[in-house]
Amino acid sequence: MSELLDPKNDYVFKRIFGSEDNKDVLLAFLNQTFKNAGESLLTEIVLLNPYTDKNTPREKQSILDIHAKTDKGKLINVEMQLFNQYDLEKRTLFYWGKQFSGQLLEGQRYNELKKCVTINIINFSMLPNDQYHNIFHLKEDHTNIQLTDDLEIHFMEIPKLNDNNIKMDDGLVRWLLFLRGITKSSWEAFMMHELEPALKKAMSVLEFLSQDEQARQEYEARQKFLRDEASMIEGAREEGLKKGLEEGLKEGIKEGLKEGIKEGEAESKRKIALNMLALGLDEEIIMKATGLSSSELKNIQQNK
């Protein structure tokens, strides 16, 4: 068996889950997702942007996420994020908002807007808990009353799957283990479990793509682009942090000098005042000569 491609690569991910031939694979994955969230299962979906040969991953603007619609009009967006591009929360809300508002045509009423679900599968840890699957809705803080069910956002963090929480009887866990990547040694062991037909099909598609020379070339091109993009973002972030630190140090030194000068001036005034007091000069004269206030002068007298 050829070395398997990484199914987390968004090009491979869309080939497996986002083509008309594999619509049953996407439906099965979505149903395990909604089952894990305690929601009703889907019976049918329509792919709004199915994979075609025109979806070349060599293009920077390639749309390799998956848009689908249920038979009841609910819109679902599934996106794979291999590298952390930061600000994912805001990016998610931005694209959810575009998807939600983009439904409404001129003259239509707001009550015609359908629920939008965003599912982010990410190859890094983002949220401060141990849950691999987090689901967000709009709810009131104190009473937990839901404002609307129209917003639903899922984050699936693959690195949070570890030996302590892997349960092979959990259908969603099996799908995420598949996405995490299967080595040659674990392939047969994984296949020995009683897997649902759609997951077995996904594994067969991955094996086929791994043996296809054209698919492997497209995969390598996409991997390079994603790595370069991640490196550029990380480099810009580090440069920004470095500049911020340098500016902070400069500002700190500047402020430190100001404070030092102030402290030096204060000490000089204190010594002059003490000398003048020792000579028995009038307090009014001392205050005029040093610029000290009456209270400051009294404080110097008490602490000399």
C-alpha positions in Angstrom: 0.0 0.0 0.0 1.3 3.5 -0.9 2.0 6.0 1.8 -1.4 7.5 2.6 -2.1 11.1 2.0 -3.1 13.3 4.9 -6.9 13.5 4.9 -6.6 16.8 6.8 -5.2 18.5 3.7 -8.2 20.5 2.6 -7.8 19.4 -1.0 -7.9 15.7 0.0 -10.7 16.4 2.5 -12.9 17.9 -0.2 -12.2 15.1 -2.6 -13.4 12.6 0.1 -16.3 14.6 1.6 -17.3 17.2 -1.0 -18.0 15.3 -4.3 -21.3 14.2 -5.6 -20.1 10.6 -5.7 -19.3 10.7 -2.0 -22.3 12.7 -0.7 -23.2 9.7 1.5 -19.8 10.0 3.2 -20.5 13.7 4.1 -24.0 12.8 5.3 -22.7 10.1 7.6 -20.1 12.4 9.0 -22.6 15.2 9.6 -25.0 12.7 11.3 -22.3 11.6 13.7 -21.6 15.3 14.4 -25.2 16.1 15.1 -25.7 12.9 17.1 -22.8 13.8 19.3 -24.4 17.3 19.8 -27.7 15.6 20.7 -29.5 16.9 17.6 -31.8 15.2 15.1 -30.2 13.4 12.2 -30.4 14.5 8.6 -32.0 12.4 5.8 -30.7 14.3 2.8 -28.3 17.0 1.8 -27.5 18.9 -1.4 -23.9 20.0 -2.1 -23.8 23.6 -3.1 -20.2 23.7 -4.2 -19.3 20.1 -5.1 -15.7 19.2 -6.0 -14.8 19.4 -9.6 -11.5 19.1 -11.5 -11.6 22.9 -11.7 -10.9 23.1 -7.9 -7.2 23.2 -8.4 -5.3 23.6 -5.1 -2.6 25.4 -6.9 -4.8 28.5 -7.0 -4.5 30.7 -3.9 -8.2 31.5 -3.9 -9.3 27.9 -4.1 -12.5 27.3 -2.2 -11.9 24.0 -0.5 -14.4 24.1 2.2 -17.8 22.4 1.8 -21.2 24.1 1.5 -24.3 21.9 1.8 -28.0 22.4 2.4 -30.5 20.0 4.1 -33.9 19.2 2.8 -35.3 21.7 5.3 -33.1 24.5 4.0 -30.5 24.5 6.8 -27.1 25.6 5.5 -24.0 23.8 6.6 -20.4 24.9 6.0 -17.6 22.4 6.8 -14.0 23.7 6.8 -10.7 22.0 7.5 -7.9 24.1 9.1 -4.6 22.3 9.0 -2.5 25.3 10.3 -3.4 28.0 12.9 -4.0 31.2 11.0 -5.0 33.0 14.2 -8.2 35.0 14.8 -10.2 32.0 13.8 -13.1 32.9 16.1 -13.6 36.3 14.3 -13.0 34.7 10.9 -15.7 32.1 11.7 -18.2 34.7 12.7 -17.4 36.8 9.7 -18.1 34.0 7.2 -21.1 32.7 9.2 -22.5 36.3 8.9 -21.9 36.4 5.2 -23.6 33.0 4.8 -26.6 33.9 6.9 -27.2 37.3 5.4 -26.4 36.1 1.9 -29.6 34.0 1.8 -31.9 37.0 1.7 -32.8 38.4 -1.7 -34.2 41.8 -2.2 -37.8 42.0 -1.1 -37.6 38.9 1.1 -38.6 38.9 4.8 -36.2 38.2 7.7 -38.3 35.2 8.7 -37.2 33.4 5.5 -33.6 33.2 6.8 -32.7 29.6 7.6 -30.3 28.3 10.2 -26.6 28.3 9.4 -24.2 25.8 10.9 -20.4 26.2 10.7 -18.2 23.2 11.4 -14.5 23.9 11.9 -12.2 20.8 12.0 -8.9 22.1 13.2 -5.5 20.5 13.6 -4.5 22.6 16.6 -5.8 23.3 20.1 -7.7 26.6 20.4 -10.2 26.5 23.2 -9.2 26.3 26.9 -10.8 23.0 27.8 -10.2 19.3 27.1 -13.3 18.7 24.9 -12.5 17.7 21.4 -16.0 18.8 20.2 -17.4 22.1 21.3 -20.7 23.5 20.1 -21.7 27.2 20.4 -25.2 28.8 20.3 -26.6 32.3 21.2 -27.9 32.0 24.8 -28.6 34.4 27.7 -25.8 34.3 30.3 -27.9 33.9 33.5 -30.9 31.9 32.4 -29.5 30.0 29.5 -32.5 31.0 27.4 -31.7 30.7 23.7 -32.1 33.9 21.7 -32.3 32.0 18.4 -31.3 28.6 17.0 -30.1 30.2 13.8 -26.5 30.3 14.9 -24.6 27.1 15.5 -20.8 26.8 15.4 -18.8 23.6 16.0 -15.1 23.4 16.7 -13.5 19.9 16.5 -9.9 20.0 17.8 -8.1 16.9 16.5 -5.1 17.2 18.9 -7.4 16.8 21.9 -8.0 13.2 20.9 -5.7 11.3 23.2 -5.5 7.9 24.8 -7.6 9.1 27.8 -10.7 10.1 25.8 -10.6 7.8 22.7 -13.7 5.7 22.6 -14.1 3.6 19.5 -17.8 3.1 20.2 -18.2 6.9 19.6 -19.0 7.3 15.9 -17.6 10.9 15.7 -14.4 9.8 17.4 -13.9 7.2 14.6 -14.3 9.8 11.9 -11.9 12.2 13.6 -9.3 9.3 14.1 -9.6 8.7 10.4 -8.9 12.5 9.8 -6.1 12.5 12.2 -4.3 10.2 9.9 -3.8 6.4 9.7 -0.4 4.8 9.3 0.2 1.6 7.4 0.6 -0.3 10.7 -2.7 1.0 12.1 -4.7 0.6 8.9 -5.5 -3.1 9.3 -6.2 -2.7 13.0 -8.6 0.2 12.3 -10.4 -1.9 9.6 -10.9 -4.7 12.0 -13.5 -2.6 13.9 -17.1 -2.7 12.9 -17.2 0.5 10.9 -20.1 2.1 9.2 -20.1 1.7 5.4 -19.6 5.4 4.7 -16.4 5.4 6.8 -15.1 2.3 5.0 -15.8 4.1 1.7 -13.9 7.2 2.9 -10.9 5.0 3.7 -11.2 3.4 0.3 -11.3 6.8 -1.4 -8.2 7.9 0.6 -6.4 4.8 -0.5 -7.3 5.4 -4.1 -6.2 9.0 -4.0 -2.9 8.0 -2.3 -2.2 5.7 -5.3 -3.2 8.3 -8.0 -0.2 10.2 -9.3 -2.2 13.3 -10.3 -3.9 13.5 -7.0 -0.6 13.2 -5.2 0.8 16.1 -7.2 -2.2 18.2 -6.4 -1.8 17.2 -2.8 1.8 18.2 -2.7 1.1 21.5 -4.3 -1.6 22.3 -1.8 0.6 21.2 1.1 3.4 23.5 0.0 1.0 26.4 -0.4 -0.5 25.8 3.1 3.0 25.5 4.7 4.2 28.6 3.0 1.1 30.5 4.1 1.4 29.3 7.6 5.1 30.2 7.7 4.3 33.7 6.4 1.6 34.3 9.0 3.8 33.0 11.8 6.7 35.1 10.5 4.6 38.2 10.5 3.3 37.4 13.9 6.8 36.9 15.3 8.0 40.1 13.6 5.1 42.0 15.1 5.8 40.6 18.6 9.5 41.5 18.1 8.7 45.1 17.1 6.2 45.4 19.9 8.9 44.2 22.4 11.5 46.6 21.0 9.1 49.5 21.2 8.1 48.5 24.7 11.8 48.4 25.7 12.5 51.8 24.2 9.4 53.3 25.9 10.4 51.6 29.1 13.9 53.1 29.0 12.5 56.5 28.1 10.1 56.4 31.0 12.9 55.0 33.3 15.1 58.0 32.4 12.3 60.4 33.1 11.7 58.8 36.5 15.4 58.8 37.3 15.7 62.5 36.5 12.7 63.2 38.7 14.1 61.2 41.5 17.5 62.8 41.1 15.9 66.3 41.2 13.9 65.4 44.3 16.9 64.1 46.1 18.9 67.3 45.2 16.1 69.5 46.5 15.9 67.4 49.7 19.7 67.9 50.4 19.5 71.7 49.7 16.5 72.1 52.0 18.3 70.2 54.8 21.4 72.4 54.4 19.2 75.6 54.5 17.3 74.3 57.5 20.7 73.6 59.3 21.6 77.3 58.6 18.4 78.3 60.3 16.9 80.0 57.2 13.2 80.8 57.2 10.9 78.1 55.7 9.4 80.6 53.2 12.8 81.3 51.8 13.6 77.6 51.6 10.3 76.9 49.7 11.0 79.7 47.2 14.6 78.5 46.7 13.8 74.8 46.2 10.2 74.9 44.8 9.1 72.6 47.6 5.6 72.9 49.1 5.0 73.4 52.8 3.9 69.7 53.2 7.0 68.5 51.4 9.3 70.6 53.5 7.6 69.3 56.7 8.0 65.7 55.5 11.8 66.3 54.9 12.1 67.8 58.4 10.4 64.8 60.0 12.5 62.2 58.1 15.9 63.8 58.2 
